[in-house]
Amino acid sequence: MNRLFRWGILIALVILAISSFIALRIVFGDNAGTVVPSLVGLQSEEAVQRLSDIGLDAEVADQPDSNYPEGTVFWQSISPGKKAVLGMVVTLRVSRGLPRAPIPDVRGKEFAAAVQELDSKGFKLGAVIRVADRLKQPGTVIAQNPAAPAMAPGSRMVDLLVSEGGPERAE
């Protein structure tokens, strides 16, 4: 009986050791958590939903100006492919887009001066359409798109409608 008792205790200890090892692997091992996906380039709502779907939380830390379109994730605190423990917070930085500035009103100005003013404010010349307009001096800006005083990213193209003058009326 003494011998059977010793074997029973030995088997119980081996089972306890194996169970403890498995439990520790599950809780602290490499299999704990989930792989963080790449979120850069996604809209913030979609990125937050993807994190939620895999058991992670999201926090939008700040929204600085950047070259990414407005509302797009451009940085994440945990690199894609890394493992994260369920419930962990992944910090996201979301773009506000390019800095915005008021578009200058260049209507009524001479074309070269209008282009110079747009350039000095960081805007680019877009399409230039020349039309006959006998009421305006040749080379005068008649209209612009987008119209002032709209706020737009500084790199925005501004289209101009420019007078070519018109035939003089014989009276």
TISEBA-154036 format. One line per field, with one value per atom (N, C-alpha, C): residue number from 0; residue in three letters; atom name; x, y, z. Coordinates in steps of 0.2 Angstrom, whole numbers, plus 5000, padded with zeros to 4 digits. Example, Ala and Ser with C-alpha at 12.3 -4.5 7.8 and 13.67 -1.06 7.14 Angstrom:
seq: [0;0;0;1;1;1]
type: [ALA;ALA;ALA;SER;SER;SER]
atom: [N;CA;C;N;CA;C]
px: [5066;5062;5066;5064;5068;5064]
py: [4972;4978;4984;4989;4995;5000]
pz: [5039;5039;5039;5035;5036;5039]
This chain:
seq: [0;0;0;1;1;1;2;2;2;3;3;3;4;4;4;5;5;5;6;6;6;7;7;7;8;8;8;9;9;9;10;10;10;11;11;11;12;12;12;13;13;13;14;14;14;15;15;15;16;16;16;17;17;17;18;18;18;19;19;19;20;20;20;21;21;21;22;22;22;23;23;23;24;24;24;25;25;25;26;26;26;27;27;27;28;28;28;29;29;29;30;30;30;31;31;31;32;32;32;33;33;33;34;34;34;35;35;35;36;36;36;37;37;37;38;38;38;39;39;39;40;40;40;41;41;41;42;42;42;43;43;43;44;44;44;45;45;45;46;46;46;47;47;47;48;48;48;49;49;49;50;50;50;51;51;51;52;52;52;53;53;53;54;54;54;55;55;55;56;56;56;57;57;57;58;58;58;59;59;59;60;60;60;61;61;61;62;62;62;63;63;63;64;64;64;65;65;65;66;66;66;67;67;67;68;68;68;69;69;69;70;70;70;71;71;71;72;72;72;73;73;73;74;74;74;75;75;75;76;76;76;77;77;77;78;78;78;79;79;79;80;80;80;81;81;81;82;82;82;83;83;83;84;84;84;85;85;85;86;86;86;87;87;87;88;88;88;89;89;89;90;90;90;91;91;91;92;92;92;93;93;93;94;94;94;95;95;95;96;96;96;97;97;97;98;98;98;99;99;99;100;100;100;101;101;101;102;102;102;103;103;103;104;104;104;105;105;105;106;106;106;107;107;107;108;108;108;109;109;109;110;110;110;111;111;111;112;112;112;113;113;113;114;114;114;115;115;115;116;116;116;117;117;117;118;118;118;119;119;119;120;120;120;121;121;121;122;122;122;123;123;123;124;124;124;125;125;125;126;126;126;127;127;127;128;128;128;129;129;129;130;130;130;131;131;131;132;132;132;133;133;133;134;134;134;135;135;135;136;136;136;137;137;137;138;138;138;139;139;139;140;140;140;141;141;141;142;142;142;143;143;143;144;144;144;145;145;145;146;146;146;147;147;147;148;148;148;149;149;149;150;150;150;151;151;151;152;152;152;153;153;153;154;154;154;155;155;155;156;156;156;157;157;157;158;158;158;159;159;159;160;160;160;161;161;161;162;162;162;163;163;163;164;164;164;165;165;165;166;166;166;167;167;167;168;168;168;169;169;169;170;170;170]
type: [MET;MET;MET;ASN;ASN;ASN;ARG;ARG;ARG;LEU;LEU;LEU;PHE;PHE;PHE;ARG;ARG;ARG;TRP;TRP;TRP;GLY;GLY;GLY;ILE;ILE;ILE;LEU;LEU;LEU;ILE;ILE;ILE;ALA;ALA;ALA;LEU;LEU;LEU;VAL;VAL;VAL;ILE;ILE;ILE;LEU;LEU;LEU;ALA;ALA;ALA;ILE;ILE;ILE;SER;SER;SER;SER;SER;SER;PHE;PHE;PHE;ILE;ILE;ILE;ALA;ALA;ALA;LEU;LEU;LEU;ARG;ARG;ARG;ILE;ILE;ILE;VAL;VAL;VAL;PHE;PHE;PHE;GLY;GLY;GLY;ASP;ASP;ASP;ASN;ASN;ASN;ALA;ALA;ALA;GLY;GLY;GLY;THR;THR;THR;VAL;VAL;VAL;VAL;VAL;VAL;PRO;PRO;PRO;SER;SER;SER;LEU;LEU;LEU;VAL;VAL;VAL;GLY;GLY;GLY;LEU;LEU;LEU;GLN;GLN;GLN;SER;SER;SER;GLU;GLU;GLU;GLU;GLU;GLU;ALA;ALA;ALA;VAL;VAL;VAL;GLN;GLN;GLN;ARG;ARG;ARG;LEU;LEU;LEU;SER;SER;SER;ASP;ASP;ASP;ILE;ILE;ILE;GLY;GLY;GLY;LEU;LEU;LEU;ASP;ASP;ASP;ALA;ALA;ALA;GLU;GLU;GLU;VAL;VAL;VAL;ALA;ALA;ALA;ASP;ASP;ASP;GLN;GLN;GLN;PRO;PRO;PRO;ASP;ASP;ASP;SER;SER;SER;ASN;ASN;ASN;TYR;TYR;TYR;PRO;PRO;PRO;GLU;GLU;GLU;GLY;GLY;GLY;THR;THR;THR;VAL;VAL;VAL;PHE;PHE;PHE;TRP;TRP;TRP;GLN;GLN;GLN;SER;SER;SER;ILE;ILE;ILE;SER;SER;SER;PRO;PRO;PRO;GLY;GLY;GLY;LYS;LYS;LYS;LYS;LYS;LYS;ALA;ALA;ALA;VAL;VAL;VAL;LEU;LEU;LEU;GLY;GLY;GLY;MET;MET;MET;VAL;VAL;VAL;VAL;VAL;VAL;THR;THR;THR;LEU;LEU;LEU;ARG;ARG;ARG;VAL;VAL;VAL;SER;SER;SER;ARG;ARG;ARG;GLY;GLY;GLY;LEU;LEU;LEU;PRO;PRO;PRO;ARG;ARG;ARG;ALA;ALA;ALA;PRO;PRO;PRO;ILE;ILE;ILE;PRO;PRO;PRO;ASP;ASP;ASP;VAL;VAL;VAL;ARG;ARG;ARG;GLY;GLY;GLY;LYS;LYS;LYS;GLU;GLU;GLU;PHE;PHE;PHE;ALA;ALA;ALA;ALA;ALA;ALA;ALA;ALA;ALA;VAL;VAL;VAL;GLN;GLN;GLN;GLU;GLU;GLU;LEU;LEU;LEU;ASP;ASP;ASP;SER;SER;SER;LYS;LYS;LYS;GLY;GLY;GLY;PHE;PHE;PHE;LYS;LYS;LYS;LEU;LEU;LEU;GLY;GLY;GLY;ALA;ALA;ALA;VAL;VAL;VAL;ILE;ILE;ILE;ARG;ARG;ARG;VAL;VAL;VAL;ALA;ALA;ALA;ASP;ASP;ASP;ARG;ARG;ARG;LEU;LEU;LEU;LYS;LYS;LYS;GLN;GLN;GLN;PRO;PRO;PRO;GLY;GLY;GLY;THR;THR;THR;VAL;VAL;VAL;ILE;ILE;ILE;ALA;ALA;ALA;GLN;GLN;GLN;ASN;ASN;ASN;PRO;PRO;PRO;ALA;ALA;ALA;ALA;ALA;ALA;PRO;PRO;PRO;ALA;ALA;ALA;MET;MET;MET;ALA;ALA;ALA;PRO;PRO;PRO;GLY;GLY;GLY;SER;SER;SER;ARG;ARG;ARG;MET;MET;MET;VAL;VAL;VAL;ASP;ASP;ASP;LEU;LEU;LEU;LEU;LEU;LEU;VAL;VAL;VAL;SER;SER;SER;GLU;GLU;GLU;GLY;GLY;GLY;GLY;GLY;GLY;PRO;PRO;PRO;GLU;GLU;GLU;ARG;ARG;ARG;ALA;ALA;ALA;GLU;GLU;GLU]
atom: [N;CA;C;N;CA;C;N;CA;C;N;CA;C;N;CA;C;N;CA;C;N;CA;C;N;CA;C;N;CA;C;N;CA;C;N;CA;C;N;CA;C;N;CA;C;N;CA;C;N;CA;C;N;CA;C;N;CA;C;N;CA;C;N;CA;C;N;CA;C;N;CA;C;N;CA;C;N;CA;C;N;CA;C;N;CA;C;N;CA;C;N;CA;C;N;CA;C;N;CA;C;N;CA;C;N;CA;C;N;CA;C;N;CA;C;N;CA;C;N;CA;C;N;CA;C;N;CA;C;N;CA;C;N;CA;C;N;CA;C;N;CA;C;N;CA;C;N;CA;C;N;CA;C;N;CA;C;N;CA;C;N;CA;C;N;CA;C;N;CA;C;N;CA;C;N;CA;C;N;CA;C;N;CA;C;N;CA;C;N;CA;C;N;CA;C;N;CA;C;N;CA;C;N;CA;C;N;CA;C;N;CA;C;N;CA;C;N;CA;C;N;CA;C;N;CA;C;N;CA;C;N;CA;C;N;CA;C;N;CA;C;N;CA;C;N;CA;C;N;CA;C;N;CA;C;N;CA;C;N;CA;C;N;CA;C;N;CA;C;N;CA;C;N;CA;C;N;CA;C;N;CA;C;N;CA;C;N;CA;C;N;CA;C;N;CA;C;N;CA;C;N;CA;C;N;CA;C;N;CA;C;N;CA;C;N;CA;C;N;CA;C;N;CA;C;N;CA;C;N;CA;C;N;CA;C;N;CA;C;N;CA;C;N;CA;C;N;CA;C;N;CA;C;N;CA;C;N;CA;C;N;CA;C;N;CA;C;N;CA;C;N;CA;C;N;CA;C;N;CA;C;N;CA;C;N;CA;C;N;CA;C;N;CA;C;N;CA;C;N;CA;C;N;CA;C;N;CA;C;N;CA;C;N;CA;C;N;CA;C;N;CA;C;N;CA;C;N;CA;C;N;CA;C;N;CA;C;N;CA;C;N;CA;C;N;CA;C;N;CA;C;N;CA;C;N;CA;C;N;CA;C;N;CA;C;N;CA;C;N;CA;C;N;CA;C;N;CA;C;N;CA;C;N;CA;C;N;CA;C;N;CA;C;N;CA;C;N;CA;C;N;CA;C;N;CA;C;N;CA;C;N;CA;C;N;CA;C;N;CA;C;N;CA;C;N;CA;C;N;CA;C;N;CA;C;N;CA;C;N;CA;C;N;CA;C;N;CA;C;N;CA;C;N;CA;C;N;CA;C;N;CA;C;N;CA;C;N;CA;C;N;CA;C;N;CA;C;N;CA;C;N;CA;C;N;CA;C;N;CA;C;N;CA;C;N;CA;C]
px: [5004;5000;5004;5010;5014;5017;5019;5021;5016;5010;5004;5003;5003;5002;5008;5014;5019;5018;5017;5015;5009;5004;4999;5001;5005;5007;5012;5016;5020;5016;5011;5007;5003;5001;4997;5001;5008;5012;5014;5015;5017;5011;5005;4999;4998;4999;4999;5004;5010;5016;5014;5011;5009;5004;4999;4993;4996;5000;5003;5007;5010;5014;5010;5004;5000;4996;4994;4990;4995;5001;5006;5007;5007;5008;5002;4996;4990;4990;4992;4991;4997;5003;5009;5013;5011;5015;5014;5017;5017;5010;5006;4999;4994;4996;4991;4991;4984;4983;4982;4982;4981;4986;4986;4991;4987;4991;4989;4989;4983;4984;4986;4988;4990;4984;4984;4979;4980;4986;4988;4985;4982;4979;4971;4969;4962;4958;4952;4948;4947;4947;4947;4942;4936;4930;4932;4934;4936;4941;4946;4952;4950;4946;4943;4939;4935;4930;4935;4940;4944;4948;4950;4953;4948;4942;4936;4935;4935;4933;4938;4944;4949;4951;4946;4947;4952;4954;4958;4954;4956;4953;4957;4954;4957;4957;4962;4962;4965;4961;4964;4967;4974;4978;4977;4978;4978;4977;4975;4974;4977;4984;4988;4987;4989;4989;4994;4992;4997;4995;4999;4998;4993;4991;4986;4979;4974;4968;4964;4960;4956;4953;4954;4951;4955;4961;4964;4970;4970;4975;4982;4987;4994;4999;4997;5002;4998;5001;4998;5004;5002;5007;5010;5006;5009;5009;5015;5017;5013;5011;5007;5011;5008;5011;5013;5013;5015;5009;5011;5005;5003;4997;4994;4990;4990;4985;4978;4973;4966;4965;4961;4959;4964;4970;4975;4973;4976;4974;4979;4977;4981;4980;4985;4984;4985;4980;4980;4981;4984;4985;4981;4976;4972;4973;4974;4975;4969;4970;4965;4966;4970;4971;4977;4977;4982;4980;4984;4982;4978;4973;4968;4970;4968;4969;4964;4962;4957;4960;4956;4957;4957;4962;4962;4957;4954;4949;4953;4954;4958;4954;4947;4943;4944;4944;4946;4953;4957;4965;4967;4973;4976;4979;4979;4980;4987;4992;4999;4999;4996;4995;4991;4986;4982;4985;4989;4993;4999;5002;5007;5004;4998;4994;4993;4990;4988;4994;5000;5006;5009;5008;5011;5007;5001;4997;4997;5001;5002;4997;4993;4988;4992;4989;4992;4987;4989;4985;4982;4976;4972;4971;4965;4963;4962;4964;4963;4959;4953;4948;4948;4949;4949;4943;4939;4933;4932;4928;4927;4923;4925;4920;4922;4918;4919;4919;4916;4915;4922;4926;4932;4938;4943;4950;4953;4956;4959;4964;4965;4969;4967;4960;4957;4954;4955;4951;4944;4940;4932;4929;4932;4929;4934;4933;4938;4934;4937;4934;4939;4939;4934;4934;4928;4927;4930;4932;4934;4928;4928;4933;4933;4932;4932;4939;4938;4945;4946;4953;4955;4962;4964;4971;4975;4981;4986;4988;4988;4990;4985;4979;4973;4974;4971;4971;4966;4967;4962;4961;4955;4954;4952;4954;4952;4949;4944;4941;4943;4947;4950;4948;4947;4944;4949;4947;4951;4949;4945;4942;4936;4934;4929;4929;4925;4925;4922;4925;4922;4915;4911;4904;4905;4902;4902;4896;4896;4890;4889]
py: [4994;5000;5006;5006;5012;5013;5008;5009;5012;5010;5013;5020;5021;5028;5033;5031;5035;5036;5031;5032;5036;5036;5041;5048;5049;5056;5058;5054;5056;5057;5053;5055;5061;5062;5069;5075;5074;5080;5081;5076;5077;5080;5078;5081;5088;5090;5097;5101;5098;5102;5104;5099;5100;5105;5104;5109;5116;5117;5123;5126;5122;5124;5127;5123;5125;5131;5132;5138;5144;5143;5149;5151;5146;5147;5151;5149;5153;5160;5161;5168;5172;5170;5174;5172;5167;5165;5169;5166;5170;5170;5165;5165;5170;5174;5178;5184;5187;5193;5192;5197;5197;5201;5200;5203;5210;5216;5222;5223;5225;5226;5233;5234;5241;5245;5251;5255;5262;5263;5269;5269;5275;5276;5275;5272;5271;5277;5277;5283;5281;5286;5285;5280;5281;5277;5269;5268;5261;5258;5262;5260;5258;5262;5261;5254;5253;5247;5241;5241;5236;5234;5239;5237;5234;5237;5234;5227;5225;5219;5213;5215;5210;5211;5215;5215;5220;5225;5231;5237;5242;5249;5254;5259;5264;5271;5275;5282;5286;5292;5297;5302;5302;5307;5314;5316;5322;5322;5328;5328;5334;5333;5338;5339;5344;5345;5340;5337;5333;5333;5329;5329;5323;5319;5314;5318;5315;5318;5318;5323;5324;5317;5316;5310;5303;5304;5298;5296;5290;5288;5288;5292;5292;5289;5287;5285;5280;5275;5271;5269;5268;5267;5260;5255;5248;5247;5245;5243;5237;5238;5232;5226;5220;5214;5212;5217;5215;5213;5209;5206;5211;5211;5215;5211;5213;5209;5212;5207;5210;5215;5220;5226;5231;5230;5235;5241;5247;5253;5255;5256;5258;5265;5269;5276;5278;5282;5283;5291;5293;5300;5301;5305;5306;5313;5314;5320;5325;5331;5336;5338;5336;5338;5343;5346;5351;5358;5362;5368;5372;5375;5379;5387;5390;5398;5401;5407;5410;5412;5410;5411;5419;5422;5429;5431;5437;5439;5442;5439;5442;5445;5445;5448;5455;5457;5464;5466;5462;5463;5461;5463;5461;5454;5450;5443;5442;5445;5444;5445;5451;5453;5447;5445;5440;5433;5431;5425;5426;5432;5433;5433;5436;5436;5429;5425;5418;5414;5415;5412;5414;5420;5422;5420;5418;5415;5407;5404;5397;5393;5397;5394;5393;5388;5387;5389;5391;5393;5387;5387;5381;5383;5381;5382;5390;5392;5399;5399;5402;5403;5410;5411;5418;5419;5424;5426;5433;5434;5441;5444;5450;5454;5461;5465;5472;5476;5474;5479;5478;5474;5473;5474;5477;5478;5471;5470;5464;5462;5456;5454;5454;5457;5458;5451;5449;5443;5445;5441;5442;5438;5432;5427;5422;5419;5414;5408;5402;5396;5393;5391;5393;5401;5403;5411;5412;5419;5421;5423;5422;5421;5414;5409;5402;5400;5395;5393;5386;5385;5380;5378;5372;5370;5374;5376;5381;5378;5372;5370;5369;5372;5371;5375;5372;5376;5381;5387;5392;5393;5392;5393;5400;5403;5410;5411;5416;5418;5425;5426;5432;5435;5441;5445;5446;5445;5446;5453;5456;5463;5461;5465;5463;5468;5466;5471;5478;5483;5490;5491;5494;5495;5501;5501;5507;5511;5517;5521;5526]
pz: [5000;5000;5000;5004;5004;4997;4993;4987;4982;4982;4978;4980;4986;4988;4986;4985;4983;4975;4972;4964;4963;4967;4966;4967;4972;4974;4968;4966;4960;4954;4952;4946;4947;4953;4955;4954;4956;4956;4948;4944;4937;4934;4935;4932;4934;4940;4943;4940;4939;4935;4928;4924;4917;4917;4921;4921;4923;4927;4929;4923;4920;4914;4908;4907;4902;4904;4910;4912;4912;4913;4913;4906;4901;4894;4891;4893;4891;4893;4900;4903;4901;4901;4900;4893;4890;4884;4878;4873;4866;4863;4865;4862;4865;4870;4873;4869;4868;4864;4857;4853;4846;4842;4836;4831;4829;4830;4828;4821;4818;4810;4809;4802;4800;4799;4802;4803;4799;4797;4794;4787;4785;4779;4779;4785;4786;4789;4787;4791;4798;4802;4810;4812;4809;4812;4810;4804;4802;4806;4808;4812;4819;4822;4829;4828;4823;4823;4822;4818;4817;4824;4828;4834;4839;4839;4843;4841;4835;4832;4835;4836;4838;4846;4849;4857;4859;4855;4857;4858;4862;4862;4859;4857;4853;4856;4856;4858;4853;4851;4847;4851;4850;4855;4853;4847;4844;4837;4834;4827;4824;4822;4819;4812;4809;4802;4799;4793;4790;4782;4778;4771;4770;4775;4774;4774;4770;4770;4777;4778;4784;4786;4793;4796;4795;4792;4790;4796;4798;4803;4799;4802;4800;4804;4810;4815;4820;4822;4828;4833;4839;4844;4844;4842;4842;4835;4833;4826;4823;4817;4814;4814;4816;4816;4823;4828;4835;4838;4844;4848;4853;4855;4860;4864;4871;4875;4874;4875;4874;4879;4876;4880;4881;4877;4877;4873;4875;4871;4866;4859;4854;4852;4853;4852;4844;4842;4835;4834;4829;4827;4820;4820;4814;4812;4805;4802;4802;4802;4801;4794;4790;4783;4783;4777;4776;4780;4782;4785;4781;4783;4779;4780;4775;4775;4771;4772;4768;4761;4756;4749;4748;4745;4744;4738;4738;4733;4728;4722;4717;4711;4712;4706;4705;4699;4698;4697;4699;4698;4692;4690;4684;4685;4679;4680;4683;4681;4684;4692;4694;4701;4705;4702;4705;4706;4701;4701;4707;4707;4712;4719;4720;4727;4729;4724;4726;4728;4724;4726;4733;4734;4741;4746;4745;4751;4751;4746;4746;4742;4738;4733;4726;4722;4716;4710;4705;4699;4696;4695;4692;4685;4682;4675;4674;4669;4667;4661;4661;4656;4653;4647;4645;4641;4642;4639;4636;4631;4629;4633;4636;4640;4639;4635;4633;4639;4645;4651;4655;4654;4658;4654;4657;4653;4652;4646;4645;4650;4652;4657;4665;4665;4672;4674;4680;4683;4684;4681;4682;4688;4688;4693;4695;4701;4703;4706;4706;4709;4713;4720;4724;4725;4727;4728;4735;4736;4742;4746;4753;4757;4760;4756;4758;4761;4766;4769;4765;4763;4759;4761;4760;4761;4756;4759;4756;4749;4747;4741;4736;4738;4733;4727;4721;4715;4715;4712;4711;4704;4701;4694;4693;4687;4686;4679;4679;4673;4671;4666;4664;4658;4658;4652;4647;4640;4635;4632;4635;4632;4627;4623;4618;4612;4607;4602;4604;4601;4603;4599;4602;4599;4595;4589;4585;4586;4588;4590;4585]
